[in-house]
């Protein structure tokens, strides 16, 4: 339990350099709390008096004549959102049935009197809760997914409770991510047809901003600012991450928290959001139950060109193999855990059952790709293939160095004394990836061909001038690491995952075959 406490500390408050974290996010995200408070106002206007804020009412109900925050009850009553509410209820029903089947005597319900405490869906129907703007994130590094729209800009909202009695607003365990096209489809006098290079230039130009609050909000939404290009018409989809249930620690079991991930794509013809597959989230149960579908996936994925894309982190698996919901339990094991999304899809050659991949299939695929000239940077073994297949999924990514299942909780600007110097609004995985994202922005700005590749979620790429070297995001305290065996060189996909001087790789778990751990102060 001592090591587990260290792990949880590393995932929550264990960063020794808060200012360093904020510096790494410069030019790629808006995290200044007082500016976000300004932008969340329904009545926010730019210097010409036009609506320019990013309240959820303006983004998802732009024709509303009502001023003031959009409550949860109003949000889910919107014609465009009615199917969303029904789909969430359906996922709760399936989840409860699964948990009851697994542990028949488990008490399931809302509140502390139950063994499995459910998220209270009454919050979604309340006039005292709403989604508040928690951050704005540039994802032009996803330009390989949508080149025509220059990638994405994400508006991230956190569910908060504002009781009428005047208590300080309380953050609730749910986020709503509104994914916007970085470049709009329809021409307008606000520059939605601006070239990708110009959009990237505007974002990078905010790197040295020292403004805060209303002044920063005005700068960002000015005619030359990056946010002036983002309008309600740019909405592509919405993504939910909510803490569906929690099991408190007791004498019988350790604590566990389950997170539900859902995606809804905007359908212009219906003017509503419709359930959509999660990117690269393989539907494990369906694939293992349908051998023909599994065979199709194996043949497609193990082809040299797809193996190269998987290694680079740019693969887009066809939707017919994907799931429309995912559960991400926390905490989760590092290797071969039944909680990982890819569990059971890859099995040893002599194992029984209908595995989609056998070890020999992966070995042969790696050899074929190398013979075709593919140079692998991440996948150099069967274990590397398995880990990559996991961390390319929505659930697998959220299980990697997250803050209790989230990668961007955001700064709480509703607090009495909001601060961006003592609170880190994002996970180590998120922060460690910012150098790569900024490198891509610079390439787009300069008219160069971007390198969209990325490393494992556990170990960010070391790009450019080595900003991450020597920090906790690379090989510092709390970083993921690999402990090589006493004899032999170890797994070629992970043996470079070392720890900084003075730290040692402490393996998580009791199984001697597990070699993934975290970097902590050496006891020797």
VMD Tcl script that draws the C-alpha trace (Angstrom):
set ca {
  {0.00 0.00 0.00}
  {2.92 2.38 0.58}
  {3.89 2.22 -3.09}
  {0.29 2.66 -4.17}
  {0.06 5.85 -2.11}
  {3.19 7.09 -3.88}
  {1.59 6.32 -7.24}
  {-1.55 8.25 -6.36}
  {0.50 11.17 -5.10}
  {2.44 11.21 -8.36}
  {-0.78 11.31 -10.33}
  {-2.37 14.13 -8.35}
  {-0.16 16.64 -6.58}
  {3.30 15.23 -7.08}
  {4.82 17.81 -9.41}
  {7.72 19.72 -7.88}
  {7.73 22.43 -10.57}
  {4.31 24.01 -11.13}
  {5.69 26.99 -13.04}
  {7.52 24.59 -15.33}
  {4.25 22.84 -16.18}
  {2.56 26.11 -17.14}
  {5.58 27.13 -19.20}
  {5.39 23.92 -21.21}
  {1.78 24.71 -22.14}
  {2.53 28.16 -23.57}
  {1.04 28.75 -27.01}
  {-0.93 25.50 -27.03}
  {-3.64 26.01 -24.40}
  {-5.59 28.74 -22.62}
  {-5.40 27.97 -18.90}
  {-5.34 31.41 -17.23}
  {-8.27 31.22 -14.78}
  {-9.39 34.84 -14.82}
  {-9.37 34.94 -18.63}
  {-11.43 31.75 -18.71}
  {-13.88 33.35 -16.30}
  {-14.29 36.26 -18.71}
  {-14.72 33.98 -21.72}
  {-17.31 31.88 -19.88}
  {-19.63 34.87 -19.53}
  {-22.68 34.66 -21.78}
  {-22.56 38.42 -22.31}
  {-18.86 38.60 -23.24}
  {-18.29 40.84 -26.28}
  {-15.24 41.61 -28.40}
  {-13.97 45.13 -29.06}
  {-16.61 45.57 -31.78}
  {-19.46 44.55 -29.51}
  {-20.01 41.15 -31.13}
  {-20.66 37.99 -29.10}
  {-17.22 36.46 -28.65}
  {-17.28 34.37 -25.50}
  {-17.26 30.63 -25.10}
  {-20.07 30.00 -22.67}
  {-21.79 26.71 -23.41}
  {-24.99 28.64 -24.18}
  {-23.29 30.52 -27.02}
  {-21.59 27.40 -28.40}
  {-24.43 24.87 -28.26}
  {-27.47 27.18 -28.18}
  {-26.31 30.15 -30.32}
  {-29.88 31.19 -31.19}
  {-30.92 31.46 -27.55}
  {-32.30 34.85 -26.55}
  {-31.69 34.11 -22.87}
  {-28.67 35.50 -21.07}
  {-26.90 33.79 -18.22}
  {-25.30 30.35 -17.86}
  {-26.88 27.33 -19.56}
  {-28.00 25.01 -16.78}
  {-27.72 21.23 -17.15}
  {-31.50 20.91 -17.29}
  {-31.58 23.40 -20.18}
  {-28.63 21.75 -21.93}
  {-30.15 18.28 -22.08}
  {-33.55 19.71 -23.04}
  {-32.07 21.17 -26.26}
  {-33.44 19.35 -29.35}
  {-29.86 18.64 -30.42}
  {-29.05 16.97 -27.07}
  {-32.09 14.78 -26.36}
  {-30.57 11.67 -27.91}
  {-27.42 12.27 -25.87}
  {-29.29 12.10 -22.57}
  {-30.99 8.86 -23.61}
  {-27.70 7.27 -24.65}
  {-26.11 8.11 -21.28}
  {-29.05 6.50 -19.46}
  {-28.61 3.42 -21.65}
  {-24.95 3.14 -20.69}
  {-25.85 3.36 -17.00}
  {-28.38 0.54 -17.39}
  {-25.79 -1.69 -19.10}
  {-23.14 -0.86 -16.53}
  {-25.41 -1.65 -13.57}
  {-26.46 -4.95 -15.15}
  {-22.82 -5.94 -15.74}
  {-21.81 -5.12 -12.18}
  {-24.77 -7.01 -10.70}
  {-23.95 -10.05 -12.85}
  {-20.32 -9.96 -11.69}
  {-21.10 -9.49 -7.97}
  {-24.75 -10.40 -7.29}
  {-24.74 -9.26 -3.67}
  {-23.12 -5.88 -4.40}
  {-25.23 -2.92 -3.30}
  {-25.42 -0.41 -6.17}
  {-26.89 3.08 -5.92}
  {-26.31 6.79 -5.34}
  {-24.78 7.75 -2.00}
  {-22.41 6.45 0.65}
  {-24.77 3.68 1.80}
  {-23.90 1.55 -1.25}
  {-20.89 -0.60 -1.99}
  {-20.82 0.72 -5.56}
  {-21.66 4.42 -5.47}
  {-23.09 5.67 -8.76}
  {-22.77 9.08 -10.35}
  {-25.98 10.96 -9.51}
  {-27.74 11.56 -12.83}
  {-30.05 14.01 -11.10}
  {-27.19 16.49 -11.55}
  {-27.80 16.34 -15.31}
  {-31.42 17.40 -14.84}
  {-30.74 20.12 -12.30}
  {-31.10 23.87 -12.67}
  {-28.32 24.24 -10.07}
  {-25.58 22.54 -12.12}
  {-23.87 23.63 -15.32}
  {-20.74 23.08 -17.38}
  {-18.20 25.87 -16.84}
  {-15.34 26.59 -19.23}
  {-12.19 24.96 -17.77}
  {-9.74 25.38 -20.64}
  {-9.23 25.81 -24.38}
  {-6.74 23.46 -26.02}
  {-5.11 23.60 -29.46}
  {-5.10 20.19 -31.17}
  {-3.75 21.09 -34.58}
  {-1.41 18.16 -33.99}
  {-4.45 16.15 -35.16}
  {-4.21 17.67 -38.60}
  {-3.54 14.20 -40.02}
  {-7.12 13.27 -39.05}
  {-8.77 16.31 -40.64}
  {-6.33 18.17 -42.95}
  {-9.10 20.31 -44.50}
  {-10.00 21.81 -41.12}
  {-6.37 22.16 -39.88}
  {-7.05 19.83 -36.95}
  {-9.07 20.77 -33.91}
  {-9.58 23.26 -31.09}
  {-11.14 21.82 -27.95}
  {-13.34 23.70 -25.51}
  {-13.29 21.80 -22.23}
  {-16.06 22.31 -19.67}
  {-16.29 20.97 -16.13}
  {-19.62 20.17 -14.45}
  {-20.14 22.38 -11.39}
  {-22.86 22.65 -8.78}
  {-24.09 26.11 -7.81}
  {-26.67 25.80 -5.05}
  {-29.11 28.63 -4.50}
  {-28.08 28.98 -0.85}
  {-24.86 30.68 -1.93}
  {-22.24 28.07 -1.08}
  {-19.03 28.11 -3.09}
  {-19.54 26.20 -6.39}
  {-18.44 22.57 -6.20}
  {-16.78 20.75 -9.06}
  {-18.35 17.42 -10.03}
  {-16.56 14.47 -11.69}
  {-17.64 15.03 -15.29}
  {-16.18 16.90 -18.24}
  {-17.70 17.90 -21.58}
  {-15.28 18.39 -24.45}
  {-16.67 20.35 -27.40}
  {-14.42 19.54 -30.36}
  {-14.27 22.40 -32.86}
  {-12.83 22.47 -36.36}
  {-9.79 24.73 -36.23}
  {-10.74 26.07 -39.66}
  {-14.42 26.62 -40.32}
  {-16.18 25.37 -43.44}
  {-18.27 28.45 -44.22}
  {-16.69 31.79 -45.29}
  {-17.29 34.69 -42.94}
  {-15.86 38.12 -42.22}
  {-14.15 36.64 -39.13}
  {-11.61 34.58 -41.05}
  {-12.91 30.99 -40.94}
  {-11.13 30.40 -44.29}
  {-7.81 31.52 -42.85}
  {-4.99 29.18 -43.83}
  {-3.65 26.63 -41.36}
  {-0.34 28.48 -41.21}
  {-2.05 31.66 -40.04}
  {-4.05 29.83 -37.37}
  {-0.85 28.22 -36.05}
  {0.93 31.59 -36.10}
  {-1.81 33.21 -34.01}
  {-1.62 30.49 -31.36}
  {2.15 30.54 -31.15}
  {2.08 34.33 -30.88}
  {0.41 33.92 -27.46}
  {3.48 32.10 -26.08}
  {5.00 35.21 -24.52}
  {1.77 36.78 -23.26}
  {1.95 38.07 -19.71}
  {-1.60 39.43 -19.69}
  {-4.27 37.98 -17.42}
  {-8.00 38.23 -16.92}
  {-10.06 40.59 -19.09}
  {-6.97 41.93 -20.86}
  {-5.91 38.45 -21.97}
  {-9.44 37.51 -23.00}
  {-9.63 40.68 -25.12}
  {-6.27 39.89 -26.75}
  {-7.29 36.32 -27.58}
  {-10.58 37.40 -29.16}
  {-9.22 40.46 -30.96}
  {-9.20 40.52 -34.80}
  {-5.65 39.10 -34.75}
  {-6.21 36.68 -31.88}
  {-6.55 32.91 -32.23}
  {-10.02 32.61 -30.69}
  {-11.75 34.98 -33.10}
  {-11.71 32.14 -35.64}
  {-13.75 29.78 -33.45}
  {-17.52 30.04 -33.89}
  {-20.51 27.82 -33.04}
  {-20.60 26.68 -36.69}
  {-17.21 24.99 -36.14}
  {-18.64 22.32 -33.79}
  {-17.72 18.81 -34.94}
  {-18.59 16.60 -31.95}
  {-18.88 16.45 -28.19}
  {-17.09 14.03 -25.86}
  {-18.06 13.11 -22.30}
  {-15.91 11.69 -19.53}
  {-17.77 11.05 -16.28}
  {-17.02 9.12 -13.12}
  {-19.81 6.57 -13.46}
  {-19.14 4.81 -10.16}
  {-16.80 4.51 -7.20}
  {-16.00 1.70 -4.78}
  {-14.52 2.90 -1.50}
  {-11.59 1.01 0.02}
  {-12.55 -1.50 2.70}
  {-11.18 -4.57 4.43}
  {-12.57 -6.69 1.56}
  {-11.27 -4.76 -1.46}
  {-9.23 -1.80 -2.66}
  {-10.88 1.31 -3.97}
  {-11.79 1.56 -7.65}
  {-13.25 4.32 -9.76}
  {-14.80 3.70 -13.18}
  {-15.03 6.39 -15.87}
  {-17.47 6.30 -18.78}
  {-16.31 7.75 -22.12}
  {-18.82 8.63 -24.86}
  {-18.65 10.54 -28.16}
  {-21.48 12.19 -30.12}
  {-20.93 13.58 -33.61}
  {-22.92 16.56 -34.86}
  {-25.18 15.59 -37.78}
  {-25.97 18.77 -39.78}
  {-28.95 17.21 -41.58}
  {-30.66 16.34 -38.29}
  {-29.20 19.32 -36.41}
  {-28.50 17.00 -33.52}
  {-25.73 14.99 -31.90}
  {-25.68 11.27 -32.69}
  {-23.80 8.46 -30.98}
  {-20.45 7.77 -32.65}
  {-17.59 5.26 -32.27}
  {-14.65 6.21 -30.09}
  {-11.45 6.69 -32.07}
  {-9.36 3.47 -32.16}
  {-11.39 1.97 -29.29}
  {-11.64 -1.66 -30.43}
  {-14.90 -3.41 -29.55}
  {-13.23 -6.28 -27.71}
  {-16.35 -8.34 -26.96}
  {-17.68 -8.15 -30.52}
  {-14.31 -8.91 -32.10}
  {-13.75 -11.97 -29.91}
  {-17.29 -13.22 -30.48}
  {-17.09 -12.83 -34.27}
  {-14.05 -14.72 -35.68}
  {-14.64 -13.40 -39.19}
  {-14.59 -9.78 -38.00}
  {-11.47 -10.51 -35.96}
  {-9.77 -12.05 -38.99}
  {-10.56 -8.94 -41.05}
  {-9.06 -6.67 -38.40}
  {-5.94 -8.82 -38.08}
  {-5.28 -8.80 -41.84}
  {-5.85 -5.04 -42.04}
  {-3.88 -3.99 -38.97}
  {-0.85 -6.24 -39.50}
  {-0.20 -4.98 -43.03}
  {3.13 -3.05 -43.21}
  {1.54 0.34 -43.91}
  {-0.81 0.03 -40.92}
  {1.95 -1.24 -38.64}
  {3.96 1.87 -39.56}
  {0.98 4.13 -38.74}
  {0.43 2.28 -35.44}
  {4.08 2.79 -34.53}
  {3.88 6.51 -35.38}
  {0.63 6.98 -33.46}
  {-1.28 8.18 -36.53}
  {-3.39 5.10 -37.21}
  {-7.15 5.47 -37.70}
  {-8.84 2.10 -37.32}
  {-12.04 1.72 -39.43}
  {-15.20 2.39 -37.46}
  {-16.71 -1.06 -38.10}
  {-14.26 -2.49 -35.54}
  {-14.88 0.16 -32.87}
  {-17.04 0.54 -29.76}
  {-19.42 3.41 -29.01}
  {-18.59 3.49 -25.30}
  {-15.62 2.72 -23.09}
  {-14.95 2.23 -19.40}
  {-11.64 3.37 -17.94}
  {-11.09 1.97 -14.42}
  {-8.62 3.64 -12.05}
  {-6.16 2.53 -10.74}
  {-5.14 0.05 -13.41}
  {-2.25 -2.38 -13.80}
  {0.67 -1.68 -16.10}
  {1.02 -4.99 -17.99}
  {-1.51 -7.65 -19.05}
  {-4.21 -6.28 -16.78}
  {-7.77 -7.41 -17.36}
  {-8.75 -3.76 -17.01}
  {-6.81 -2.67 -20.10}
  {-8.92 -2.22 -23.26}
  {-6.83 -4.66 -25.31}
  {-6.98 -7.50 -22.77}
  {-7.51 -10.87 -24.48}
  {-7.11 -9.61 -28.05}
  {-3.49 -10.77 -28.07}
  {-2.62 -14.18 -26.66}
  {0.31 -16.64 -26.70}
  {0.50 -19.01 -29.65}
  {-0.65 -22.03 -27.65}
  {-3.45 -20.34 -25.70}
  {-7.04 -21.55 -26.09}
  {-9.85 -19.33 -27.32}
  {-10.56 -17.00 -30.22}
  {-7.83 -14.40 -29.82}
  {-7.69 -11.83 -32.60}
  {-3.88 -11.79 -32.54}
  {-1.37 -14.48 -31.67}
  {2.19 -13.64 -30.77}
  {3.43 -15.32 -33.93}
  {1.17 -13.04 -36.00}
  {2.80 -9.92 -34.53}
  {6.33 -11.29 -34.89}
  {5.68 -12.10 -38.55}
  {4.08 -8.69 -39.15}
  {7.06 -6.84 -37.65}
  {9.43 -8.84 -39.87}
  {7.36 -8.13 -43.00}
  {7.27 -4.42 -42.25}
  {11.02 -4.24 -41.65}
  {11.59 -6.09 -44.94}
  {9.49 -3.38 -46.63}
  {11.71 -0.67 -45.16}
  {9.60 0.39 -42.17}
  {11.76 1.80 -39.35}
  {10.04 1.30 -36.02}
  {10.56 3.89 -33.28}
  {8.20 2.51 -30.63}
  {7.05 -1.01 -31.49}
  {10.04 -3.32 -31.42}
  {8.46 -6.36 -29.76}
  {5.17 -8.16 -29.14}
  {4.85 -6.33 -25.81}
  {5.40 -3.01 -27.60}
  {2.61 -3.87 -30.05}
  {0.26 -4.72 -27.17}
  {1.01 -1.53 -25.27}
  {0.62 0.61 -28.38}
  {-2.71 -1.03 -29.17}
  {-3.84 -0.12 -25.65}
  {-2.64 3.47 -25.43}
  {-4.07 4.36 -28.86}
  {-7.57 3.79 -27.45}
  {-9.58 6.42 -25.60}
  {-9.77 4.27 -22.45}
  {-6.10 3.26 -22.60}
  {-4.97 6.87 -22.91}
  {-7.10 7.97 -19.95}
  {-5.58 5.18 -17.87}
  {-2.07 6.54 -18.48}
  {-0.73 9.15 -16.04}
  {-4.15 10.74 -15.63}
  {-5.47 12.71 -12.67}
  {-8.08 10.31 -11.39}
  {-9.28 9.41 -14.89}
  {-9.01 12.89 -16.42}
  {-6.25 14.51 -18.47}
  {-7.54 18.08 -18.28}
  {-9.56 18.86 -15.13}
  {-8.76 22.56 -15.66}
  {-8.13 25.29 -13.11}
  {-11.05 26.03 -10.80}
  {-11.60 29.73 -11.47}
  {-14.81 29.63 -9.42}
  {-12.82 29.29 -6.20}
  {-12.61 32.31 -3.90}
  {-8.97 32.81 -4.88}
  {-8.37 31.26 -8.31}
  {-4.71 30.71 -9.07}
  {-2.69 29.48 -12.02}
  {0.57 29.26 -10.09}
  {-0.21 26.67 -7.43}
  {-2.52 24.38 -9.39}
  {-1.66 22.26 -12.42}
  {-4.77 21.99 -14.60}
  {-3.61 18.94 -16.56}
  {-2.05 15.50 -16.18}
  {1.63 14.63 -16.67}
  {0.69 12.90 -19.94}
  {-0.98 16.07 -21.22}
  {1.84 18.37 -20.14}
  {4.57 16.09 -21.47}
  {2.95 16.11 -24.92}
  {2.93 19.91 -25.31}
  {6.47 20.15 -26.73}
  {5.47 17.79 -29.55}
  {2.28 19.75 -30.20}
  {4.12 23.08 -30.28}
  {6.72 21.60 -32.65}
  {3.90 20.66 -35.04}
  {2.38 24.15 -34.77}
  {5.74 25.68 -35.67}
  {6.08 23.43 -38.71}
  {2.56 24.35 -39.90}
  {3.27 28.05 -39.36}
  {6.51 27.86 -41.33}
  {5.04 25.90 -44.23}
  {7.04 22.78 -43.42}
  {5.76 19.22 -43.39}
  {4.72 18.40 -39.80}
  {5.93 15.27 -38.06}
  {2.69 13.98 -36.55}
  {4.29 10.98 -34.86}
  {4.11 10.56 -31.10}
  {5.64 8.26 -28.52}
  {3.89 6.04 -26.03}
  {1.48 7.88 -23.75}
  {3.68 6.82 -20.83}
  {6.86 8.35 -22.27}
  {6.55 11.60 -24.29}
  {8.73 12.24 -27.30}
  {11.86 14.30 -26.70}
  {11.72 16.90 -29.44}
  {13.41 20.14 -30.37}
  {15.79 21.55 -27.81}
  {15.12 18.86 -25.23}
  {12.79 20.86 -22.98}
  {11.61 17.67 -21.30}
  {15.02 16.24 -20.53}
  {15.69 16.13 -16.82}
  {12.08 16.89 -15.90}
  {9.58 14.60 -14.21}
  {7.77 14.29 -17.55}
  {10.71 12.37 -19.04}
  {12.60 10.37 -16.41}
  {11.99 12.25 -13.18}
  {10.02 11.46 -10.04}
  {6.79 9.62 -10.93}
  {7.79 8.89 -14.55}
  {6.95 5.47 -15.95}
  {9.96 3.23 -16.32}
  {11.11 -0.28 -17.21}
  {13.31 -2.43 -15.02}
  {15.55 -4.64 -17.11}
  {16.09 -8.24 -15.99}
  {19.25 -9.14 -14.12}
  {20.39 -11.21 -17.07}
  {19.75 -10.17 -20.66}
  {18.96 -6.86 -22.31}
  {15.23 -6.84 -21.65}
  {12.39 -5.85 -23.96}
  {13.64 -3.73 -26.86}
  {10.47 -1.58 -26.88}
  {11.05 -0.34 -23.32}
  {14.66 -0.75 -22.21}
  {15.37 2.95 -22.78}
  {12.73 3.85 -20.17}
  {15.16 4.70 -17.39}
  {15.10 6.98 -14.33}
  {17.11 10.08 -13.53}
  {20.12 9.96 -11.23}
  {19.07 9.33 -7.63}
  {15.83 7.62 -8.65}
  {15.11 3.93 -9.07}
  {12.47 2.07 -11.07}
  {10.10 0.53 -8.53}
  {7.88 -2.12 -10.06}
  {4.13 -1.82 -9.51}
  {2.52 -5.07 -8.42}
  {3.66 -8.33 -6.91}
  {4.07 -10.43 -10.04}
  {7.78 -10.96 -10.65}
  {7.21 -10.99 -14.40}
  {6.00 -7.38 -14.34}
  {8.78 -4.95 -15.18}
  {6.87 -1.69 -15.62}
  {7.10 0.70 -12.71}
  {7.57 4.31 -11.67}
  {10.64 6.36 -10.80}
  {10.93 7.03 -7.07}
  {13.75 7.91 -4.71}
  {16.01 4.92 -4.32}
  {16.03 3.19 -0.93}
  {19.61 2.10 -1.44}
}
mol new
graphics top color blue
foreach p $ca { graphics top sphere $p radius 0.5 }
foreach p [lrange $ca 0 end-1] q [lrange $ca 1 end] { graphics top cylinder $p $q radius 0.2 }
display resetview
